[in-house]
Amino acid sequence: MIPDKKLKKRNIWTALGLLLFIVFLFIFTLFNIGVFDRPL
């Protein structure tokens, strides 16, 4: 099976996008917890 360079590139971009999304959600959740823990 010959590896498809276009498919591989797309897979890498998809993985990067998912990773960035997960990191964003993680930071956003931590920020929300920090905001909610502060007495208003």
C-alpha positions as CSV (number, residue, x, y, z in Angstrom):
1,M,0.0,0.0,0.0
2,I,1.5,3.3,-1.1
3,P,1.1,6.0,1.6
4,D,-0.9,9.0,0.3
5,K,0.9,12.2,1.1
6,K,-2.2,14.3,0.8
7,L,-4.1,12.0,3.2
8,K,-1.2,12.0,5.7
9,K,-1.0,15.8,5.6
10,R,-4.7,16.1,6.3
11,N,-4.5,13.6,9.1
12,I,-1.7,15.6,10.7
13,W,-3.7,18.8,10.4
14,T,-6.7,17.1,11.9
15,A,-4.7,15.8,14.8
16,L,-3.2,19.3,15.4
17,G,-6.7,20.8,15.3
18,L,-8.0,18.3,17.8
19,L,-5.0,18.8,20.1
20,L,-5.4,22.6,20.0
21,F,-9.2,22.2,20.7
22,I,-8.5,19.9,23.7
23,V,-5.9,22.3,25.1
24,F,-8.3,25.3,24.6
25,L,-11.1,23.4,26.4
26,F,-8.8,22.5,29.3
27,I,-7.6,26.1,29.8
28,F,-11.1,27.4,29.4
29,T,-12.4,25.0,32.1
30,L,-9.6,25.9,34.5
31,F,-10.3,29.6,33.9
32,N,-14.1,29.0,34.6
33,I,-13.3,27.1,37.8
34,G,-10.9,29.9,38.9
35,V,-13.6,32.5,38.2
36,F,-16.4,30.5,40.0
37,D,-14.1,29.8,43.0
38,R,-13.5,33.5,43.6
39,P,-16.0,35.2,46.0
40,L,-18.0,37.8,44.0
